[in-house]
Amino acid sequence: MNNDTQFGFIGAGRMAGALAGGFCRTGLVDGSAIWASDPVDEARQEFCRTVSGAHAVDINAEVVHRADVIVLSVKPQQMDHVMESIRESVTVKKLFLSIAAGVPLRRLVSGLATDRCIRIMPNTPCLVGHCAAAYSAAAGATAEDQQLVRQLLESVGVAIPLEETLLDAVTGMSGSGPAFVYQLIGALRDGGVHMGLPPEAAARLAAQTVLGAAEMVIRTGRDPADLTNDVTSPDGTTLAGLQVLEKGNLRTTLMTAVEAATKRSIELGKEPA
């Protein structure tokens, strides 16, 4: 990537803002090199508040004309219409990235009339440097294109290249996963408040507990089950709590949530525009 590279976002929603804001936060991309389009004025204004120096317009083709790397950040149901609106502006010099859940590369290649496409699945923690992302490239995406995508994603977290057939599972787990974890943090907080903790203290302790546990898994490389055993003593407090979680089928419920989100991703890729 050179200093003159211009980036575009078709769709200026939360995920687009999170990605663009994350790239700028690390210093990898300057806000003035980012263009976004969206038919909703409020979305354009919010994008520019999130990404200082960015430009926002209401015409998709203008973004494609100005940008070298274009991120398609629209809902899956909108993708066909969006691709039709920009097809005449597409050239082989432009790299297209898609974050639309479920939309396969073959549909992107056909709709854009170019195979210089890479499908990526990031998540919103990219805004704070803790993205969990995966990506898969079409045949026309060069090694340099893939390296650029990896560089961008790793500037805001972790990026893993995977076969495209696995990206729906990534969507179901890490794409939707932050919402599942927010629910967990909220439940821990509410449990602490129920037991007498001040709400503010309970919220901070709950969030830090989840953050610390995640760091333990990442830094030690150990299986979560082994780490669980480390903090579980016979007849201790942790065991008492784990027994309640087991009765409530927490593990099964979370696994089923990932399954449901994955299946919905697959369905979205098949739904007509």
C-alpha positions as CSV (number, residue, x, y, z in Angstrom):
1,M,0.0,0.0,0.0
2,N,1.3,3.4,-0.9
3,N,0.5,6.8,0.6
4,D,-1.7,7.7,-2.3
5,T,-4.1,4.8,-1.9
6,Q,-7.7,5.9,-1.6
7,F,-10.2,3.9,0.3
8,G,-14.0,3.8,-0.3
9,F,-16.9,2.4,1.6
10,I,-20.2,1.7,-0.2
11,G,-22.5,1.9,2.8
12,A,-21.6,4.1,5.8
13,G,-23.2,2.1,8.6
14,R,-21.7,1.0,12.0
15,M,-19.5,-1.7,10.6
16,A,-18.1,0.6,7.9
17,G,-17.4,3.3,10.5
18,A,-15.8,0.8,12.8
19,L,-13.4,-0.5,10.2
20,A,-12.5,2.9,8.8
21,G,-12.2,4.4,12.2
22,G,-10.0,1.5,13.3
23,F,-7.7,1.9,10.3
24,C,-7.3,5.6,11.0
25,R,-6.8,5.1,14.8
26,T,-3.7,3.0,14.0
27,G,-2.3,5.6,11.6
28,L,-2.3,3.1,8.7
29,V,-4.8,5.2,6.8
30,D,-5.4,8.9,6.9
31,G,-9.0,10.0,7.2
32,S,-8.7,12.3,4.2
33,A,-8.0,9.2,2.0
34,I,-11.4,7.7,2.9
35,W,-14.6,8.1,0.9
36,A,-18.0,6.8,1.8
37,S,-21.4,6.8,0.2
38,D,-24.8,6.2,1.7
39,P,-28.4,7.3,0.8
40,V,-29.1,8.3,4.4
41,D,-27.8,11.7,5.4
42,E,-27.6,10.8,9.1
43,A,-25.4,7.8,8.3
44,R,-23.1,9.9,6.3
45,Q,-22.8,12.5,9.1
46,E,-22.1,9.8,11.7
47,F,-19.4,8.2,9.5
48,C,-17.6,11.6,9.2
49,R,-17.9,12.0,13.0
50,T,-16.3,8.6,13.5
51,V,-13.7,9.0,10.8
52,S,-12.2,12.5,11.1
53,G,-11.3,14.0,7.7
54,A,-13.4,11.5,5.7
55,H,-15.5,12.5,2.7
56,A,-19.2,11.3,2.5
57,V,-21.4,11.5,-0.6
58,D,-24.7,10.0,-1.7
59,I,-23.6,8.6,-5.0
60,N,-22.0,5.1,-5.0
61,A,-20.3,5.5,-8.4
62,E,-18.4,8.6,-7.1
63,V,-16.8,6.5,-4.4
64,V,-15.8,3.9,-6.9
65,H,-14.4,6.5,-9.2
66,R,-12.2,8.1,-6.4
67,A,-11.1,5.0,-4.5
68,D,-8.5,2.3,-5.3
69,V,-9.9,-0.1,-2.6
70,I,-13.6,-0.3,-2.2
71,V,-15.4,-2.0,0.7
72,L,-18.9,-3.1,0.0
73,S,-20.5,-2.6,3.4
74,V,-24.2,-3.0,2.7
75,K,-26.8,-5.5,3.8
76,P,-26.8,-8.7,1.8
77,Q,-30.3,-7.9,0.4
78,Q,-29.0,-4.6,-1.0
79,M,-25.9,-6.1,-2.7
80,D,-27.3,-6.8,-6.2
81,H,-28.8,-3.3,-6.4
82,V,-25.5,-1.7,-5.2
83,M,-23.4,-3.7,-7.7
84,E,-25.6,-2.7,-10.5
85,S,-25.3,1.0,-9.5
86,I,-21.5,0.9,-9.7
87,R,-20.8,-1.7,-12.4
88,E,-20.0,0.8,-15.1
89,S,-17.3,2.4,-12.9
90,V,-15.5,-0.9,-12.1
91,T,-12.1,-1.4,-13.6
92,V,-9.3,-4.0,-13.1
93,K,-7.3,-1.4,-11.3
94,K,-9.7,-1.5,-8.4
95,L,-9.9,-4.0,-5.5
96,F,-13.3,-4.8,-4.1
97,L,-13.8,-6.1,-0.5
98,S,-17.1,-7.3,0.7
99,I,-18.2,-7.6,4.3
100,A,-21.8,-8.6,3.5
101,A,-22.8,-11.7,5.4
102,G,-23.5,-14.7,3.2
103,V,-22.8,-13.2,-0.2
104,P,-20.5,-15.6,-2.0
105,L,-17.5,-14.6,-4.1
106,R,-19.1,-16.0,-7.3
107,R,-22.0,-13.6,-6.8
108,L,-19.7,-10.7,-6.3
109,V,-17.6,-11.6,-9.3
110,S,-20.7,-11.9,-11.5
111,G,-22.3,-8.7,-10.2
112,L,-19.2,-6.5,-10.5
113,A,-17.8,-8.1,-13.7
114,T,-14.4,-8.4,-12.1
115,D,-12.7,-11.2,-10.1
116,R,-10.4,-8.9,-8.2
117,C,-12.6,-9.4,-5.1
118,I,-11.9,-10.5,-1.5
119,R,-14.7,-11.5,0.9
120,I,-13.9,-10.5,4.5
121,M,-15.7,-11.1,7.8
122,P,-14.6,-8.6,10.5
123,N,-16.4,-7.6,13.7
124,T,-17.1,-4.3,15.4
125,P,-14.3,-4.6,18.0
126,C,-12.0,-3.4,15.2
127,L,-12.8,0.1,16.4
128,V,-10.8,-0.6,19.6
129,G,-8.0,-2.7,18.0
130,H,-9.4,-6.2,18.8
131,C,-11.0,-7.3,15.6
132,A,-11.4,-11.0,14.9
133,A,-11.5,-11.4,11.2
134,A,-11.2,-13.9,8.4
135,Y,-11.0,-13.5,4.6
136,S,-11.1,-15.4,1.3
137,A,-10.0,-14.2,-2.1
138,A,-11.4,-14.7,-5.6
139,A,-9.1,-15.9,-8.4
140,G,-8.3,-12.3,-9.6
141,A,-7.1,-11.0,-6.3
142,T,-3.3,-10.9,-6.3
143,A,-0.9,-11.9,-3.6
144,E,-0.4,-8.2,-3.0
145,D,-4.1,-7.7,-2.7
146,Q,-4.4,-10.4,-0.1
147,Q,-1.4,-9.0,1.8
148,L,-3.0,-5.5,1.8
149,V,-6.2,-7.0,3.3
150,R,-4.2,-8.8,5.9
151,Q,-2.2,-5.7,6.8
152,L,-5.4,-3.7,7.1
153,L,-7.2,-6.2,9.3
154,E,-4.2,-7.0,11.4
155,S,-3.8,-3.3,12.1
156,V,-7.0,-3.6,14.1
157,G,-6.8,-7.1,15.4
158,V,-6.4,-10.7,14.1
159,A,-6.9,-11.8,10.5
160,I,-7.0,-15.4,9.3
161,P,-7.1,-16.6,5.7
162,L,-9.7,-19.4,5.3
163,E,-11.5,-21.3,2.6
164,E,-14.7,-19.4,1.6
165,T,-16.9,-22.3,2.7
166,L,-15.9,-21.5,6.3
167,L,-16.8,-17.8,6.2
168,D,-20.4,-18.4,7.2
169,A,-19.2,-20.1,10.4
170,V,-16.9,-17.1,11.1
171,T,-19.9,-14.9,10.6
172,G,-21.9,-16.9,13.1
173,M,-19.1,-17.1,15.7
174,S,-16.9,-14.0,15.6
175,G,-19.2,-11.7,13.5
176,S,-22.2,-12.2,15.8
177,G,-20.1,-13.2,18.8
178,P,-19.6,-9.7,20.3
179,A,-23.3,-9.5,20.9
180,F,-23.3,-12.8,22.7
181,V,-20.4,-11.7,24.9
182,Y,-22.1,-8.4,25.7
183,Q,-25.0,-10.4,26.9
184,L,-22.6,-12.4,29.1
185,I,-21.0,-9.3,30.5
186,G,-24.5,-7.8,31.2
187,A,-25.6,-10.9,33.0
188,L,-22.4,-10.9,35.2
189,R,-22.9,-7.3,36.0
190,D,-26.6,-7.9,36.9
191,G,-25.5,-10.8,39.1
192,G,-23.0,-8.6,40.9
193,V,-25.6,-5.9,41.5
194,H,-28.1,-8.5,42.7
195,M,-25.5,-9.5,45.3
196,G,-25.0,-5.9,46.5
197,L,-22.3,-4.4,44.3
198,P,-22.7,-0.8,43.1
199,P,-23.8,-0.9,39.4
200,E,-20.8,1.0,38.1
201,A,-18.3,-1.2,39.9
202,A,-20.1,-4.3,38.9
203,A,-20.1,-3.3,35.2
204,R,-16.4,-2.5,35.2
205,L,-15.5,-5.7,37.1
206,A,-17.6,-7.8,34.8
207,A,-16.1,-6.4,31.6
208,Q,-12.5,-6.6,33.0
209,T,-13.1,-10.2,34.0
210,V,-14.1,-11.2,30.5
211,L,-11.2,-9.3,29.0
212,G,-8.8,-10.9,31.4
213,A,-10.1,-14.4,30.7
214,A,-9.8,-13.8,27.0
215,E,-6.2,-12.7,27.4
216,M,-5.4,-15.8,29.4
217,V,-6.6,-18.0,26.5
218,I,-4.7,-16.0,23.9
219,R,-1.4,-15.6,25.8
220,T,-1.2,-19.0,27.2
221,G,-2.5,-20.9,24.2
222,R,-4.2,-23.3,26.6
223,D,-7.6,-24.9,26.2
224,P,-10.4,-23.0,28.0
225,A,-11.3,-26.2,29.8
226,D,-7.9,-26.5,31.3
227,L,-8.0,-22.9,32.4
228,T,-11.4,-23.5,33.9
229,N,-9.9,-26.3,36.0
230,D,-7.2,-23.9,37.3
231,V,-9.7,-21.8,39.1
232,T,-12.1,-24.6,40.2
233,S,-11.4,-26.0,43.6
234,P,-13.4,-29.0,45.1
235,D,-16.4,-27.7,46.9
236,G,-15.3,-24.1,46.1
237,T,-17.2,-21.0,44.9
238,T,-16.3,-21.5,41.2
239,L,-17.6,-25.1,41.2
240,A,-20.9,-23.9,42.8
241,G,-21.4,-21.4,40.0
242,L,-20.3,-23.8,37.3
243,Q,-22.9,-26.3,38.4
244,V,-25.6,-23.7,37.9
245,L,-24.3,-22.9,34.4
246,E,-24.3,-26.6,33.6
247,K,-27.9,-26.9,34.7
248,G,-28.8,-23.9,32.6
249,N,-27.1,-25.5,29.5
250,L,-24.9,-22.4,28.9
251,R,-22.4,-24.2,26.7
252,T,-25.2,-25.8,24.6
253,T,-27.0,-22.5,24.3
254,L,-24.0,-20.6,23.1
255,M,-23.1,-23.3,20.6
256,T,-26.7,-23.3,19.3
257,A,-26.6,-19.5,19.0
258,V,-23.5,-19.8,16.8
259,E,-25.2,-22.5,14.7
260,A,-28.3,-20.3,14.3
261,A,-26.2,-17.3,13.2
262,T,-24.2,-19.4,10.8
263,K,-27.4,-20.8,9.2
264,R,-28.8,-17.3,8.9
265,S,-25.7,-16.1,7.1
266,I,-26.1,-18.9,4.6
267,E,-29.7,-18.0,4.1
268,L,-28.9,-14.3,3.5
269,G,-26.6,-15.3,0.7
270,K,-29.4,-17.1,-1.0
271,E,-32.2,-14.5,-0.6
272,P,-33.1,-12.5,-3.7
273,A,-32.5,-8.8,-3.7
